[in-house]
Amino acid sequence: MNPVFRTSPGRTRRRRNHQALRATQTVLCPNCGAAKRPHCACSSCGYVRPGLQLKGFNQPNG
């Protein structure tokens, strides 16, 4: 089935206005200084918040 009316260039641009990719926000990990996404665990050391690290990462001896 074909469209009844042709979509104008302005309407096409307005529709595609929100499809642009945005740059990823990054913050520095307070534990190791690597770049990480906010509100997420650090991918290099596993730091989440003070006193909590994800399992499977290098943890200090003791």
Residue, then its C-alpha position, 0 to 999 in steps of 0.5 A: m500500500n502506497p502513502v496517500f501524500r508525500t512527506s515534506p522535507g521539513r516533516t521528515r527532518r522534524r521526525r528525525n530530530h530526536q534520532a541523533l546519537r549522543a556522546t556517552q557521559t563518563v566520570l572518573c572512578p574515585n577508586c582507580g581513576a578510570a573512566k566509567r559511566p555514572h551510576c554504574a560499576c567501574s569496569s576496571c576495578g569493580y568499584v560501586r560505592p564505598g565499601l562495596q565492590l563487585k565479585g570477580f575483580n581483584q580485591p586487596n589482600g586481608 
